[in-house]
Amino acid sequence: MNDAPLERALERAEFAIKRIERSLADRAPRDSAPARDEELRSKVREAVAELDQLIREVAE
């Protein structure tokens, strides 16, 4: 059994999670402006969409 595609998918998923964590860490606690919140939501949506794609690829 070749686990290389699964390993690559997991690495990409870990990278996406790190992107989310960096976005959260970069966010200043006092910065609660709606535009900044929407930017963070957009980044999270992108990362979740990437994770969904990875899951679909591995399931094939």
Buried (B, 14 or more C-beta within 10 A) or exposed (E): EEEEEEEEBEEBBEEBEEBBEEBEEEBEEEEEEEEEEEEBEEBBEEBEEBBEBBEEEEEE
